[in-house]
Amino acid sequence: MRPLVLILLLAAFAAPNVHAQTWPDHPVRITIPFAPGGIADITSRILADRLSRKLGQNFIIDNQQSPGGITAARAALAGGADGYTLTLFTNGTAISVGMFNNLRYDPLKEFQPVSGIGYFDFAFATAGDGPYKTLADVLKAAKEKPGALNIGTVAIGSTQNLSAELFKAMARVDMRVVPYRTTPELIVAAMRGDVAVIVDSPASMKGNLDDGKLRALAISGAVHSDYLPGAPSVAEAGVPGFDVPSWNALFAPAGVSPKIVETLNTAITDVLNAPDTKKAMFDVGITAWPTTPAEIGAKLKTEIARWSDVIAKAGIEKQ
């Protein structure tokens, strides 16, 4: 074989490995299925800033809000499998699998896990000057007056909304779950007494909790939250087994080089374990949560099964 031909063949075979080893050599885009300013957006930007410094290339957040995260996921798939387009998955992604007849992407087959990013609890809260001092008070009133009390959440099918449905089912109480368009509308409804309880992220209520306009009754996770240290868990407050933390994670299109996934996972683990990142996350109510790819992949599968069951039992119509 001629030397030139041999050199070209060796270069062709070596190219994928060289590409993986030099990744990233230009900016990386992360599509996220939420508008700017929310918890997921802020968390993603904290991570992107640290990864940019760690890996020497800009990590750019691309907000692609749409029902079911469809637009963000499809945009990530359209970017190809070279590692330069990634996407944010959340427990909302797991919920969407059970909420849509045609999701237009398969989070398990078309994507591969990279790492967890963060998790946080939801808060169950009521009006600061209202009649309910504890979640036990709410449960007692709901059992004494079936159908009389309301739980407020944001949109139907959101994690908050389904958390309320799961709460009803596990507590065995007859309460109506009322969806609101935005968190500010939800908070106003609680203050007016239109709803007995609201379910949302504690960071979104922090100002109203601090000034006493709202009272935190419980948090949705299984253990106490440092963000709301005075609030018991829902499980401790009267609904044993209730455990609904919210989470977000980084995923890549299937086919991205294992070497790139390894590089990303290592970098994410390093930056999320850094004290300044942990503080930046905590300040918006997030606990930094690096995982192995296998761990977050298993989490997604478990959550899909769990929320599909909740949706079916709640009788929520698929979109």
Backbone as numpy.savetxt, mean C-alpha at the origin, in Angstrom:
# Nx Ny Nz CAx CAy CAz Cx Cy Cz
37.39 -20.66 -37.31 36.54 -19.47 -37.31 37.43 -18.23 -37.31
37.05 -17.26 -38.13 37.84 -16.03 -38.20 37.78 -15.28 -36.88
38.91 -14.64 -36.50 38.97 -13.94 -35.21 37.88 -12.88 -35.05
37.59 -12.12 -36.14 36.60 -11.06 -36.03 35.22 -11.63 -35.74
34.88 -12.74 -36.43 33.57 -13.38 -36.21 33.47 -13.89 -34.78
34.55 -14.50 -34.27 34.56 -15.02 -32.91 34.35 -13.90 -31.89
35.02 -12.78 -32.12 34.89 -11.63 -31.21 33.46 -11.12 -31.17
32.82 -11.03 -32.37 31.45 -10.54 -32.45 30.48 -11.48 -31.74
30.70 -12.80 -31.90 29.84 -13.78 -31.24 29.98 -13.69 -29.72
31.22 -13.59 -29.25 31.44 -13.48 -27.81 30.80 -12.20 -27.26
30.88 -11.13 -28.00 30.29 -9.86 -27.57 28.78 -9.97 -27.48
28.18 -10.69 -28.45 26.72 -10.85 -28.46 26.24 -11.62 -27.24
26.98 -12.71 -26.92 26.60 -13.52 -25.75 26.84 -12.77 -24.45
27.84 -11.93 -24.41 28.20 -11.22 -23.19 27.33 -10.01 -22.93
26.65 -9.47 -23.97 25.92 -8.21 -23.86 24.90 -8.17 -22.74
24.03 -9.21 -22.59 23.04 -9.14 -21.51 23.69 -9.04 -20.14
24.78 -9.80 -19.91 25.44 -9.76 -18.61 26.09 -8.41 -18.36
26.72 -7.86 -19.40 27.34 -6.54 -19.26 26.29 -5.50 -18.92
25.13 -5.58 -19.60 24.05 -4.63 -19.37 23.58 -4.69 -17.92
23.40 -5.94 -17.43 22.95 -6.11 -16.05 23.98 -5.59 -15.06
25.26 -5.84 -15.38 26.31 -5.42 -14.45 26.48 -3.91 -14.39
26.16 -3.21 -15.50 26.34 -1.77 -15.52 25.05 -1.02 -15.17
23.98 -1.74 -14.92 22.71 -1.10 -14.57 22.82 -0.42 -13.21
22.27 0.81 -13.06 21.65 1.62 -14.10 22.65 2.60 -14.73
22.55 2.78 -16.04 23.42 3.76 -16.68 22.63 4.93 -17.26
21.32 4.97 -16.98 20.49 6.15 -17.27 19.28 6.11 -16.33
18.47 7.18 -16.29 17.40 7.28 -15.30 16.40 6.11 -15.33
15.88 5.81 -14.15 14.91 4.72 -13.96 13.56 5.34 -13.60
12.51 4.84 -14.23 11.16 5.38 -13.98 10.38 4.40 -13.09
9.69 4.95 -12.09 8.80 4.15 -11.24 7.38 4.66 -11.43
6.52 3.85 -12.03 5.12 4.24 -12.20 4.36 3.91 -10.92
3.54 4.85 -10.46 2.74 4.58 -9.26 1.27 4.90 -9.56
0.36 4.10 -9.00 -1.07 4.24 -9.37 -1.84 5.26 -8.54
-1.16 6.31 -8.10 -1.80 7.31 -7.24 -1.41 8.71 -7.69
-2.25 9.67 -7.32 -1.96 11.07 -7.62 -0.85 11.58 -6.70
-0.21 12.69 -7.07 0.81 13.28 -6.19 0.23 13.70 -4.85
1.06 13.60 -3.81 0.68 14.13 -2.50 0.17 13.14 -1.49
-0.22 11.95 -1.94 -0.73 10.95 -1.01 0.40 10.17 -0.34
0.02 9.26 0.56 1.00 8.48 1.32 1.89 7.67 0.39
1.29 6.98 -0.59 2.08 6.16 -1.50 3.05 7.02 -2.33
2.59 8.17 -2.77 3.43 9.08 -3.55 4.60 9.59 -2.72
4.32 10.01 -1.49 5.38 10.54 -0.63 6.39 9.45 -0.30
5.89 8.26 0.03 6.78 7.14 0.33 7.68 6.82 -0.86
7.09 6.78 -2.06 7.85 6.47 -3.27 8.93 7.51 -3.53
8.62 8.76 -3.26 9.59 9.83 -3.51 10.74 9.79 -2.50
10.43 9.42 -1.26 11.51 9.24 -0.27 12.45 8.14 -0.76
11.88 7.02 -1.20 12.72 5.92 -1.69 13.49 6.32 -2.94
12.81 6.97 -3.89 13.46 7.34 -5.15 14.63 8.28 -4.91
14.47 9.22 -3.99 15.55 10.15 -3.67 16.78 9.40 -3.14
16.55 8.45 -2.24 17.67 7.70 -1.67 18.31 6.77 -2.69
17.50 6.14 -3.54 18.06 5.26 -4.57 18.87 6.05 -5.59
18.41 7.26 -5.91 19.15 8.11 -6.85 20.55 8.39 -6.33
20.64 8.68 -5.06 21.95 8.96 -4.45 22.79 7.68 -4.32
22.13 6.59 -4.01 22.83 5.33 -3.79 23.40 4.76 -5.09
22.62 4.81 -6.17 22.99 4.14 -7.41 23.48 5.08 -8.50
23.46 6.38 -8.24 24.08 7.33 -9.16 23.29 7.68 -10.39
22.01 7.29 -10.43 21.12 7.67 -11.53 19.79 8.11 -10.94
19.12 9.03 -11.62 17.84 9.52 -11.12 16.76 8.43 -11.18
16.04 8.28 -10.09 14.84 7.45 -10.06 13.65 8.41 -10.08
12.86 8.34 -11.13 11.82 9.34 -11.40 10.44 8.75 -11.14
9.63 9.45 -10.34 8.27 9.00 -10.04 7.33 9.47 -11.15
6.57 8.54 -11.69 5.61 8.82 -12.75 4.22 8.48 -12.23
3.44 9.51 -11.85 2.10 9.29 -11.30 1.12 8.93 -12.41
0.52 7.76 -12.29 -0.41 7.26 -13.31 -1.67 6.76 -12.61
-2.43 7.70 -12.05 -3.61 7.34 -11.26 -4.70 6.77 -12.16
-5.29 5.67 -11.73 -6.43 5.08 -12.44 -7.02 3.99 -11.57
-8.30 3.63 -11.79 -8.90 2.54 -11.02 -8.11 1.24 -11.21
-7.89 0.54 -10.10 -7.21 -0.75 -10.16 -5.73 -0.68 -10.46
-5.18 0.53 -10.55 -3.76 0.67 -10.88 -3.43 0.22 -12.29
-4.45 0.17 -13.14 -4.27 -0.39 -14.49 -3.28 0.42 -15.32
-3.44 1.74 -15.32 -2.59 2.58 -16.16 -1.12 2.48 -15.75
-0.85 2.51 -14.46 0.54 2.43 -13.98 1.16 1.07 -14.33
0.39 0.01 -14.15 0.91 -1.33 -14.44 1.17 -1.50 -15.93
0.23 -1.05 -16.75 0.40 -1.19 -18.21 1.58 -0.34 -18.69
1.77 0.84 -18.09 2.90 1.70 -18.48 4.22 1.02 -18.12
4.26 0.34 -16.98 5.49 -0.37 -16.59 5.78 -1.51 -17.55
4.74 -2.24 -17.94 4.93 -3.35 -18.89 5.39 -2.84 -20.25
4.84 -1.69 -20.65 5.22 -1.11 -21.95 6.68 -0.68 -21.96
7.24 -0.42 -20.78 8.63 0.00 -20.70 9.63 -1.12 -20.96
9.14 -2.36 -20.99 10.03 -3.47 -21.30 10.69 -4.06 -20.07
11.55 -5.05 -20.32 12.16 -5.81 -19.23 13.65 -5.51 -19.09
14.02 -4.24 -19.29 15.43 -3.88 -19.17 15.77 -3.30 -17.80
14.78 -3.23 -16.91 15.03 -2.73 -15.57 14.91 -1.23 -15.41
14.52 -0.52 -16.47 14.45 0.94 -16.41 13.03 1.46 -16.21
12.06 0.54 -16.11 10.70 0.93 -15.75 10.20 -0.05 -14.70
9.92 0.47 -13.52 9.45 -0.33 -12.39 8.07 0.19 -11.99
7.42 -0.49 -11.04 6.11 -0.01 -10.61 5.88 -0.26 -9.14
4.98 0.50 -8.57 4.60 0.35 -7.17 3.35 -0.51 -7.07
3.43 -1.58 -6.29 2.26 -2.38 -5.93 1.94 -2.12 -4.47
0.67 -2.23 -4.12 0.23 -2.04 -2.75 -0.80 -3.11 -2.42
-1.30 -3.10 -1.18 -2.40 -4.00 -0.89 -3.60 -3.66 -1.76
-3.65 -2.43 -2.29 -4.69 -2.07 -3.26 -4.59 -2.88 -4.53
-3.37 -3.26 -4.90 -3.18 -4.13 -6.07 -3.82 -5.48 -5.80
-3.60 -6.01 -4.61 -4.19 -7.30 -4.25 -5.71 -7.21 -4.25
-6.25 -6.11 -3.77 -7.70 -5.91 -3.75 -8.25 -5.85 -5.17
-7.52 -5.19 -6.06 -8.00 -5.00 -7.44 -8.21 -6.32 -8.17
-7.42 -7.32 -7.85 -7.58 -8.63 -8.50 -8.99 -9.16 -8.26
-9.50 -8.98 -7.05 -10.85 -9.45 -6.74 -11.94 -8.48 -7.10
-11.58 -7.23 -7.41 -12.58 -6.18 -7.67 -12.92 -6.00 -9.15
-12.05 -6.51 -10.04 -12.23 -6.25 -11.47 -12.47 -7.54 -12.24
-13.44 -7.49 -13.14 -13.66 -8.62 -14.04 -12.54 -8.73 -15.07
-12.00 -7.59 -15.48 -10.91 -7.57 -16.45 -9.89 -6.52 -16.01
-8.90 -6.96 -15.25 -7.92 -6.03 -14.70 -6.92 -5.55 -15.75
-6.77 -6.30 -16.83 -5.90 -5.95 -17.96 -4.41 -6.09 -17.64
-4.09 -6.65 -16.49 -2.71 -7.06 -16.20 -2.78 -8.12 -15.11
-1.77 -8.97 -15.07 -1.71 -10.02 -14.05 -0.51 -9.73 -13.15
-0.76 -9.27 -11.91 0.37 -8.89 -11.05 1.27 -10.07 -10.68
0.75 -11.28 -10.75 1.55 -12.45 -10.39 2.34 -13.01 -11.57
1.75 -12.97 -12.77 2.41 -13.58 -13.93 3.24 -12.59 -14.74
2.82 -11.33 -14.78 3.50 -10.36 -15.64 4.53 -9.51 -14.90
4.60 -9.69 -13.59 5.55 -8.92 -12.79 6.30 -9.84 -11.84
7.46 -9.36 -11.39 8.23 -10.09 -10.38 8.53 -9.16 -9.21
8.54 -9.70 -8.00 8.77 -8.86 -6.82 10.22 -8.42 -6.69
10.40 -7.23 -6.13 11.75 -6.71 -5.85 11.95 -6.56 -4.34
11.11 -5.75 -3.69 11.24 -5.55 -2.24 10.02 -4.84 -1.70
9.73 -5.11 -0.44 8.79 -4.26 0.27 9.40 -2.89 0.49
8.56 -1.88 0.68 9.03 -0.52 0.94 8.59 -0.06 2.34
7.30 -0.13 2.61 6.81 0.33 3.89 5.45 -0.22 4.21
5.06 -0.14 5.46 3.70 -0.51 5.84 3.20 0.46 6.90
1.88 0.54 7.03 1.29 1.41 8.04 -0.09 0.87 8.40
-0.55 1.27 9.57 -1.88 0.88 10.02 -2.89 1.95 9.63
-4.15 1.54 9.57 -5.23 2.51 9.50 -5.71 2.81 10.92
-6.29 3.99 11.08 -6.86 4.35 12.38 -8.38 4.31 12.30
-8.98 3.77 13.34 -10.43 3.87 13.54 -10.62 5.07 14.47
-11.34 6.08 14.01 -11.46 7.32 14.79 -12.91 7.79 14.83
-13.19 8.65 15.80 -14.52 9.21 15.97 -14.40 10.68 16.33
-15.52 11.37 16.40 -15.50 12.79 16.77 -14.95 12.96 18.17
-14.10 13.97 18.35 -13.48 14.19 19.65 -14.49 14.49 20.74
-15.61 15.14 20.38 -16.63 15.48 21.37 -17.83 14.55 21.28
-17.65 13.41 20.60 -18.75 12.47 20.41 -18.96 11.55 21.61
-19.96 10.68 21.54 -20.32 9.83 22.67 -19.44 8.61 22.87
-18.58 8.29 21.87 -17.81 7.05 21.94 -16.39 7.32 22.41
-16.08 6.78 23.56 -14.74 6.98 24.12 -13.78 5.84 23.73
-14.33 4.67 23.44 -13.54 3.49 23.08 -14.24 2.76 21.94
-13.51 1.86 21.30 -14.13 1.05 20.26 -15.17 0.11 20.87
-14.96 -0.30 22.10 -15.95 -1.13 22.79 -17.29 -0.40 22.90
-17.25 0.92 23.09 -18.49 1.71 23.14 -19.23 1.62 21.80
-18.47 1.69 20.71 -19.08 1.60 19.38 -19.70 0.22 19.17
-18.98 -0.82 19.53 -19.49 -2.18 19.37 -20.76 -2.39 20.20
-20.77 -1.88 21.41 -21.94 -2.01 22.28 -23.15 -1.31 21.67
-22.95 -0.07 21.19 -24.04 0.68 20.58 -24.55 0.01 19.31
-23.63 -0.55 18.52 -24.02 -1.21 17.27 -24.86 -2.46 17.54
-24.54 -3.16 18.61 -25.29 -4.37 18.94 -26.65 -4.03 19.56
-26.71 -2.90 20.26 -27.97 -2.47 20.86 -28.93 -1.89 19.82
-28.36 -1.26 18.78 -29.18 -0.63 17.73 -28.71 -1.10 16.36
-29.05 -2.32 15.96 -28.59 -2.84 14.66 -29.00 -1.93 13.51
-28.04 -1.62 12.64 -28.31 -0.81 11.45 -28.34 0.68 11.68
-28.17 1.14 12.92 -28.30 2.57 13.22 -26.99 3.33 13.05
-25.86 2.64 13.16 -24.57 3.31 13.13 -23.90 3.16 11.76
-23.15 4.19 11.37 -22.43 4.19 10.10 -20.92 4.19 10.32
-20.21 3.57 9.39 -18.74 3.65 9.33 -18.38 4.38 8.04
-17.60 5.43 8.15 -17.21 6.20 6.97 -15.83 5.79 6.46
-15.70 5.68 5.15 -14.41 5.39 4.51 -14.35 6.17 3.19
-13.19 6.15 2.57 -13.12 6.64 1.19 -13.60 5.53 0.27
-13.42 5.70 -1.02 -14.07 4.97 -2.10 -14.32 3.48 -1.89
-15.44 3.01 -2.44 -15.77 1.59 -2.45 -14.62 0.81 -3.09
-14.22 -0.26 -2.44 -13.13 -1.08 -2.96 -11.75 -0.67 -2.49
-11.65 0.48 -1.82 -10.36 0.88 -1.26 -10.04 -0.03 -0.08
-8.78 -0.04 0.33 -8.41 -0.86 1.49 -9.16 -0.40 2.73
-9.34 0.91 2.88 -10.08 1.42 4.03 -11.52 0.90 4.01
-12.14 0.94 2.84 -13.52 0.50 2.69 -13.67 -0.98 3.01
-12.75 -1.78 2.48 -12.83 -3.22 2.73 -12.43 -3.56 4.16
-11.57 -2.75 4.76 -11.25 -2.95 6.17 -12.50 -2.78 7.03
-13.32 -1.79 6.69 -14.57 -1.58 7.42 -15.52 -2.77 7.23
-15.57 -3.29 6.00 -16.42 -4.45 5.74 -15.93 -5.67 6.54
-14.61 -5.83 6.59 -14.04 -6.95 7.35 -14.31 -6.76 8.84
-14.21 -5.53 9.32 -14.51 -5.23 10.72 -15.94 -5.63 11.06
-16.89 -5.22 10.22 -18.29 -5.59 10.43 -18.47 -7.10 10.53
-17.85 -7.81 9.59 -18.02 -9.26 9.54 -17.42 -9.94 10.76
-16.20 -9.51 11.14 -15.52 -10.16 12.25 -16.13 -9.78 13.60
-16.66 -8.55 13.71 -17.29 -8.10 14.96 -18.74 -8.57 15.06
-19.27 -9.01 13.92 -20.66 -9.48 13.85 -21.63 -8.38 14.30
-21.45 -7.21 13.69 -22.33 -6.09 13.97 -22.97 -5.61 12.67
-24.17 -5.06 12.79 -24.90 -4.52 11.65 -24.66 -3.02 11.60
-23.65 -2.62 10.81 -23.34 -1.21 10.61 -23.25 -0.95 9.11
-23.64 0.23 8.68 -23.60 0.56 7.26 -22.28 1.25 6.93
-21.58 0.75 5.91 -20.33 1.37 5.46 -20.68 2.41 4.41
-20.33 3.67 4.70 -20.67 4.79 3.82 -19.41 5.33 3.15
-19.33 5.27 1.81 -18.13 5.77 1.13 -18.19 7.28 0.87
-17.06 7.93 1.06 -16.93 9.36 0.74 -15.87 9.53 -0.35
-15.94 10.66 -1.04 -15.05 10.88 -2.17 -13.62 11.12 -1.74
-13.44 11.92 -0.67 -12.10 12.31 -0.24 -11.96 12.18 1.27
-10.73 12.15 1.74 -10.47 12.10 3.18 -10.99 13.34 3.91
-10.78 14.57 3.39 -11.34 15.73 4.08 -12.86 15.64 4.27
-13.58 15.15 3.26 -15.03 14.98 3.40 -15.35 13.96 4.49
-14.55 12.92 4.55 -14.71 11.87 5.55 -14.54 12.43 6.96
-13.51 13.24 7.15 -13.22 13.83 8.46 -14.35 14.77 8.89
-14.85 15.57 7.96 -15.96 16.48 8.27 -17.19 15.67 8.69
-17.44 14.55 8.01 -18.58 13.70 8.35 -18.47 13.18 9.78
-17.26 12.82 10.18 -17.05 12.34 11.56 -17.31 13.46 12.57
-16.80 14.66 12.28 -16.96 15.78 13.21 -18.42 16.19 13.36
-19.19 16.04 12.27 -20.61 16.40 12.32 -21.46 15.31 12.97
-20.87 14.13 13.14 -21.64 13.02 13.69 -22.44 12.26 12.66
-22.16 12.49 11.38 -22.87 11.75 10.33 -22.49 10.27 10.36
-21.28 10.00 10.81 -20.82 8.61 10.95 -20.27 8.43 12.36
-20.41 7.23 12.89 -19.91 6.96 14.24 -18.40 6.80 14.25
-17.88 6.19 13.18 -16.46 5.85 13.08 -15.99 6.11 11.67
-14.73 6.53 11.51 -14.11 6.58 10.19 -12.85 5.73 10.21
-12.47 5.25 9.03 -11.27 4.43 8.88 -10.39 5.07 7.81
-9.19 5.50 8.21 -8.27 6.09 7.22 -6.86 6.08 7.82
-5.90 6.55 7.04 -4.51 6.55 7.52 -4.38 7.57 8.65
-3.65 7.23 9.70 -3.49 8.17 10.82 -2.79 9.46 10.41
-1.89 9.39 9.43 -1.20 10.60 8.99 -2.19 11.62 8.42
-3.23 11.12 7.72 -4.21 12.04 7.13 -5.08 12.72 8.19
-5.14 12.13 9.40 -5.96 12.69 10.47 -5.13 13.38 11.54
-3.81 13.36 11.40 -2.90 13.73 12.50 -3.24 15.09 13.12
-3.43 16.10 12.30 -3.73 17.44 12.83 -5.00 17.45 13.65
-6.04 16.77 13.16 -7.32 16.74 13.87 -7.26 15.86 15.11
-6.41 14.84 15.10 -6.21 14.03 16.30 -5.45 14.83 17.35
-4.44 15.56 16.92 -3.62 16.33 17.85 -4.42 17.43 18.54
-5.36 18.07 17.81 -6.11 19.17 18.42 -7.43 18.73 19.05
-7.68 17.41 19.07 -8.84 16.89 19.77 -10.13 16.87 18.99
-10.09 17.29 17.72 -11.32 17.25 16.93 -11.71 15.81 16.57
-10.72 14.95 16.53 -10.97 13.52 16.35 -10.33 12.76 17.50
-10.88 11.59 17.80 -10.32 10.71 18.82 -9.99 9.37 18.18
-8.76 8.91 18.35 -8.36 7.61 17.82 -8.89 6.52 18.76
-9.67 5.60 18.21 -10.23 4.51 19.00 -9.38 3.24 18.94
-8.75 3.01 17.79 -7.95 1.80 17.62 -7.15 1.90 16.33
-6.16 1.05 16.21 -5.41 0.93 14.96 -5.65 -0.46 14.37
-5.49 -0.56 13.06 -5.93 -1.77 12.35 -4.96 -2.93 12.42
-3.67 -2.65 12.73 -2.69 -3.72 12.80 -2.81 -4.53 14.07
-2.05 -5.62 14.13 -2.16 -6.54 15.27 -1.42 -6.06 16.51
-0.48 -5.13 16.32 0.32 -4.66 17.46 0.23 -3.14 17.55
0.66 -2.60 18.69 0.59 -1.15 18.91 1.43 -0.39 17.88
0.96 0.78 17.53 1.66 1.64 16.58 2.39 2.75 17.31
3.68 2.93 17.02 4.42 4.04 17.61 3.88 5.38 17.14
3.20 5.39 16.00 2.67 6.64 15.46 1.45 7.10 16.28
0.67 6.14 16.80 -0.46 6.45 17.68 -0.32 5.61 18.95
0.63 5.96 19.80 0.98 5.09 20.93 -0.14 4.85 21.93
-1.12 5.74 21.99 -2.20 5.57 22.96 -3.34 4.70 22.50
-3.34 4.31 21.23 -4.48 3.57 20.68 -4.22 2.06 20.72
-5.20 1.28 21.20 -5.04 -0.17 21.15 -5.27 -0.68 19.73
-4.95 -1.91 19.50 -5.31 -2.52 18.22 -6.79 -2.86 18.23
-7.38 -3.00 17.05 -8.78 -3.42 16.96 -8.96 -4.78 17.64
-7.97 -5.65 17.47 -8.03 -6.97 18.10 -8.09 -6.85 19.62
-7.28 -5.96 20.17 -7.28 -5.76 21.62 -8.56 -5.08 22.10
-9.17 -4.29 21.23 -10.34 -3.49 21.60 -11.66 -4.24 21.46
-11.58 -5.51 21.04 -12.83 -6.27 21.03 -13.12 -7.12 19.82
-12.19 -7.12 18.83 -12.41 -7.95 17.64 -11.18 -8.84 17.44
-11.10 -9.95 18.17 -9.92 -10.82 18.11 -9.62 -11.28 16.69
-8.32 -11.27 16.35 -7.89 -11.75 15.04 -7.87 -10.69 13.95
-8.41 -9.51 14.23 -8.42 -8.45 13.21 -6.99 -7.93 13.03
-6.53 -7.88 11.79 -5.16 -7.44 11.49 -5.09 -6.96 10.05
-5.13 -5.65 9.83 -5.14 -5.10 8.48 -4.11 -3.98 8.35
-2.83 -4.32 8.24 -1.85 -3.29 7.90 -1.88 -3.02 6.39
-1.58 -1.81 6.01 -1.47 -1.47 4.59 0.01 -1.47 4.22
0.32 -1.78 2.97 1.73 -1.90 2.59 1.93 -1.44 1.15
3.18 -1.13 0.82 3.53 -0.89 -0.58 4.89 -1.52 -0.87
5.14 -1.78 -2.15 6.33 -2.54 -2.54 6.71 -2.22 -3.97
7.96 -2.51 -4.31 8.44 -2.29 -5.66 8.43 -3.61 -6.43
7.87 -3.57 -7.63 7.85 -4.74 -8.52 8.43 -4.34 -9.88
8.90 -5.34 -10.61 9.48 -5.13 -11.94 8.76 -6.03 -12.93
8.72 -5.66 -14.20 8.14 -6.56 -15.19 8.86 -7.91 -15.19
8.12 -8.97 -15.43 8.73 -10.29 -15.55 9.77 -10.26 -16.67
10.87 -10.93 -16.48 11.92 -10.94 -17.48 13.08 -10.02 -17.18
12.90 -9.10 -16.22 14.03 -8.27 -15.81 15.11 -9.17 -15.23
16.36 -8.91 -15.58 17.48 -9.73 -15.15 17.51 -9.95 -13.64
17.73 -11.20 -13.19 17.88 -11.45 -11.75 18.99 -10.61 -11.11
20.02 -10.30 -11.88 21.11 -9.48 -11.37 20.62 -8.07 -11.05
19.76 -7.52 -11.91 19.21 -6.19 -11.67 18.31 -6.21 -10.44
17.48 -7.24 -10.34 16.60 -7.38 -9.17 17.44 -7.47 -7.89
18.53 -8.22 -7.95 19.41 -8.35 -6.78 20.05 -7.01 -6.43
20.51 -6.29 -7.44 21.11 -4.97 -7.20 20.11 -4.02 -6.56
18.90 -4.02 -7.09 17.85 -3.16 -6.56 17.50 -3.54 -5.13
17.32 -4.83 -4.89 16.94 -5.29 -3.56 17.98 -4.90 -2.51
19.24 -5.09 -2.87 20.33 -4.73 -1.95 20.34 -3.24 -1.66
20.16 -2.43 -2.71 20.15 -0.98 -2.54 18.96 -0.53 -1.69
17.79 -1.10 -1.97 16.58 -0.74 -1.20 16.76 -1.10 0.27
17.29 -2.29 0.52 17.51 -2.72 1.90 18.44 -1.75 2.63
19.51 -1.35 1.94 20.47 -0.42 2.54 19.83 0.92 2.87
19.09 1.49 1.92 18.55 2.83 2.14 17.39 2.82 3.14
16.58 1.75 3.13 15.46 1.70 4.08 15.91 1.42 5.51
17.09 0.82 5.65 17.63 0.59 6.99 18.39 1.79 7.54
18.61 2.80 6.72 19.33 4.00 7.16 18.44 4.81 8.11
19.00 5.31 9.21 18.20 6.06 10.20 17.44 7.25 9.62
18.07 7.99 8.69 17.39 9.17 8.15 16.18 8.78 7.31
16.27 7.63 6.61 15.12 7.17 5.82 14.01 6.70 6.75
14.38 5.96 7.78 13.37 5.49 8.74 12.61 6.67 9.35
13.34 7.74 9.69 12.69 8.92 10.27 11.78 9.60 9.27
12.27 9.76 8.02 11.45 10.40 6.99 10.17 9.62 6.76
10.26 8.30 6.79 9.08 7.45 6.63 8.15 7.61 7.84
8.73 7.53 9.03 7.92 7.60 10.25 7.17 8.93 10.34
7.78 10.02 9.87 7.15 11.32 9.94 5.85 11.39 9.14
5.67 10.50 8.18 4.40 10.44 7.43 3.63 9.17 7.78
3.98 8.55 8.92 3.21 7.42 9.41 3.56 6.07 8.83
4.74 5.96 8.19 5.15 4.73 7.53 6.29 4.07 8.30
6.25 2.75 8.41 7.38 1.99 8.93 8.15 1.42 7.76
9.42 1.77 7.64 10.26 1.24 6.55 10.28 -0.28 6.63
10.20 -0.95 5.47 9.96 -2.39 5.46 10.67 -3.06 4.27
11.99 -3.19 4.31 12.67 -3.93 3.25 12.42 -5.43 3.41
12.25 -6.12 2.30 12.04 -7.57 2.33 12.86 -8.22 1.23
12.92 -9.53 1.24 13.46 -10.25 0.09 12.39 -10.28 -1.00
12.77 -10.53 -2.25 11.76 -10.68 -3.29 10.75 -11.79 -2.96
11.24 -12.90 -2.42 10.35 -14.03 -2.11 9.32 -13.63 -1.05
9.74 -12.87 -0.06 8.83 -12.47 1.02 7.70 -11.59 0.51
8.03 -10.58 -0.31 6.96 -9.69 -0.77 6.11 -10.37 -1.84
6.71 -11.30 -2.60 5.92 -12.07 -3.56 4.88 -12.93 -2.87
5.28 -13.57 -1.77 4.36 -14.40 -0.99 3.28 -13.53 -0.35
3.66 -12.34 0.10 2.69 -11.41 0.71 1.60 -11.04 -0.29
1.99 -10.74 -1.53 1.01 -10.38 -2.55 0.03 -11.53 -2.79
0.53 -12.75 -2.91 -0.35 -13.91 -3.14 -1.33 -14.08 -1.99
-0.83 -13.98 -0.77 -1.70 -14.14 0.41 -2.78 -13.06 0.45
-2.38 -11.82 0.14 -3.33 -10.71 0.19 -4.38 -10.80 -0.91
-4.00 -11.29 -2.08 -4.98 -11.48 -3.15 -6.07 -12.45 -2.70
-5.65 -13.57 -2.11 -6.62 -14.57 -1.64 -7.50 -14.00 -0.52
-6.87 -13.28 0.39 -7.60 -12.74 1.53 -8.67 -11.75 1.11
-8.28 -10.76 0.28 -9.22 -9.71 -0.08 -10.26 -10.19 -1.08
-9.93 -11.15 -1.91 -10.94 -11.73 -2.80 -12.06 -12.36 -1.98
-11.69 -12.99 -0.87 -12.68 -13.59 0.03 -13.53 -12.52 0.71
-12.89 -11.43 1.16 -13.64 -10.34 1.80 -14.63 -9.73 0.81
-14.19 -9.49 -0.41 -15.04 -8.88 -1.44 -16.25 -9.78 -1.73
-16.00 -11.08 -1.86 -17.08 -12.02 -2.13 -18.09 -12.05 -0.99
-17.60 -12.12 0.24 -18.50 -12.21 1.39 -19.26 -10.90 1.64
-18.66 -9.77 1.25 -19.33 -8.49 1.43 -20.35 -8.22 0.31
-20.32 -9.06 -0.72 -21.25 -8.88 -1.83 -20.99 -7.66 -2.68
-19.72 -7.23 -2.74 -19.36 -6.05 -3.52 -19.32 -6.40 -5.00
-20.03 -5.65 -5.80 -20.10 -5.92 -7.23 -18.77 -5.62 -7.92
-18.31 -6.54 -8.75 -17.07 -6.33 -9.48 -17.24 -5.26 -10.55
-16.14 -4.59 -10.84 -16.17 -3.52 -11.85 -15.77 -4.05 -13.21
